[in-house]
Amino acid sequence: MSHNANTADSGKKGGISFGWILHSPLALPLIGLIVVSILMGFASENFFSVSNIMNVLRQVSIVGILAVGMTFVILTGGIDLSVGAVMALAGTIAAGLMVNTGLPGWIALLAGLGVGMGLGLFNGALVAWGRMPAIIVTLATMGIARGFGLLYSGGYPISGIPSWISWFGIGRVGIVPVPVIAMVVIYALAWVLLQRTPFGRHVYAIGGNELAAKLSGVKTQWVKLAVYGISGLTSALAAIILTGRLMSGQPNAGVGFELDAIAAVVLGGTAIAGGRGLILGTLIGAILLGILNNGLNLMGINPYMQDVIKGAIILLAIYIGREW
Amino acid sequence: MLQLTGIKKKFGNIQVLHGVDLNVRAGEVHALLGENGAGKSTLMKILTGILQPTEGTIRIEGEERKFANYDEAIEAGIGIVFQEFSLIPHLTAVENMFLAREMKNKLGLLDRRTMRARSKEILARLEVDLPLDVPITKLSVAEQQFVEIAKALSLNARILVLDEPTATLTPSEVEHLFKVMRELRKQGVAIIFISHHLEEIFEICDRITVLRDGEFVGDCNVSDVDNDRLVEMMVGRRIENSFPEKPGPRPGAKVMLECEEVQLRKNGPVSQFELREGEILGFAGLVGSGRTETALAMLGAFPATRCKVLVDGEETRFREPAEALAHGIGLLPESRKEQGLITSFSILQNISLNNYGKYRKYHWFIDLKKEMAASEAAMAQVRVKAQGATARVDTLSGGNQQKVVIARWLNHQMKVLIFDEPTRGIDVGAKAEIYQLMREFTAKGYAIIMISSELPEVIGMSDRVCVFRQGGIVATVEGDSINSEEIMTHATTGRVQNVA
């Protein structure tokens, strides 16, 4: 008992101390990020240039935003496999509405957000009240969303959208790309939601012990509905950036992105069984993945080999982090 | 045939068996009796090699044996049918009986024909006929039990332990089981039979061994004792815990909660009771008698077929505990780790879990300062001993964990608190504190339902007691009738009213 108190004190006494970082769940993801960055810096001299860093962050933004919703879902002990497909459908419908019906662009974008959130709530309702396993529900939704996107567009990209939409994908404020700003804002909001609201505590409580949360009076089903709704919403937000970048609605976009989003969450130190993890960890995890992609590209490594290396690094990271 | 002598067992510092003897002869049905926690299960785990005794010897046919594990006990001819079956639900009876020792033919494939024939042979020995080719889940509970027994016999068991086999059976199934037991007795198998239902003991058993609080009380022939004598042996005279004084009934106390009917299962018994302001209503009964389920049904956490509850005279049906909380009814569950606490949370977070309505700023956000202040005040009120409010809750002792769960309910406008096994796994000192807290609550006008398997606790704390048996309330006792003989008699022989 007294031993615990001492270690806690020693962190505060010595002026500025970084001791808390070592005890934080962020320690391992941060160390991983630093180690990989240094390695990449040695391998490629361009790596640490400002333009390359901005480039990496911009590339990270879409998976990074998907991973925010995924973090909420995984913290409750669930999973959402539908994020990539929902993103593609939301983008395709938004683009389709702009091109085919002549709706003002911003209304079409709002409609896209509605589609994403609606599908998320659909997942959530089935998981919470239908008592169906999340992995199956969202796998089915993944198929449904992908199929609708292809049906709606006939399988072809929908182009010809208003040119100002591109601001979301490739615009800049100063030197900072708009998608990076969007990502940072979304992470900040997620942090507030998770750390400073009753809802956030309930998310962690459900992942920690759903039965105890329910018996103490937490409305567990509504909380679950909400986390899947959030995941659908972040998928649709990612869709706006994607649509702006590609200047079209792409029904085939985002295949496999759900796996990258899950990898970012897990690399960020969130327990896959739920209850433990930090949204900041997910950001670090997403950037770590982005750096790997970027660095391996800069080194000119065969793309097929890149997948093998990334997979191995994820396994290694989870092996190292499995204790806490 | 089987002789256990001077068996002692310690878990850490707690002595659970203080030198127990058990002598079982071939071809007899031997009852092992005692209240919950008397040490029956521990003794059976020692017999079957799952636990090792701290002291004492096991002899089979005069020869001293030591079992390092369950497999060695099976090897020596001991079979056990646990209360919770160890069958694989989706496999057939035959597949279950030969699990992990499947017979193979010359090609190394399963020799299904031989296994099937062998199963049939064993079941015939029990004079039981049941479908062999359907998944176990399609069989009745009794049939599943016969499969378990057959499995033990297929391993050449000569000593068979049946741990509360009748708890989940219907009367006609019990009859069938007894027929099988008589058949086995004729074949010279020694059966150790654990049951809380005394009339069953008189019907089927030859001899009895009684345990109480880990002590050996005695053994005797069934024909030498009667019902009252057995209850007395089981309950005995014991050192009473220090319970706070009962304030006695309040004149004109209003009814806070009236349960007009609860039916847990279709065709099961229907119970009713009422709960008055400032009283502790005990729910007594054996494990599995429906006490917890009844409480959970009222909160909307157990799917009862019927549940009609009046709160302050108004009919309500809660769909989930959150709705019960809004009406001022809260639960302190039986298992703190599984149902009560978020073990990865701090004390603070566990207390505030259902309290966030009260400390917010800007409507949406948690007011961290108020949260800390309120939680620390609640901790002080129930006297949680810990490093601080931010300590992780899994570092606390059982008693302090229970206090954290209690603290969660302090800041609500509660009317009814349901304590399920409030002192399980808690040391004596902390127990007294929890009892004290419960009385402080009732003094404030709360009403408490206390579910407990510990008879002294029920007697020492309750103003009135509902006694449960087989899924329903069989009797409600108050005043001087709250004594161990009365409660045990109702709990073991009381009759429930079955309503279609």
Interface residues (C-beta under 8 A of the other chain):
Chain A: M1 N4 A5 V192 R196 T197 P198 R201 H202 Y204 A205 G208 N209 L211 A212 A213 K214 L215 S216 G217 V218 K219 T220 Q221 G275 R276
Chain B: L299 A301 E320 P321 A322 A324 L325 G330 L331 P333 E338 Q339 G340 L341 I342 T343 S344 F345 Q349 S352 L353 N354 Y356 G357 R360 W364 F365 I366 L368 Q387 A391 T395 R408
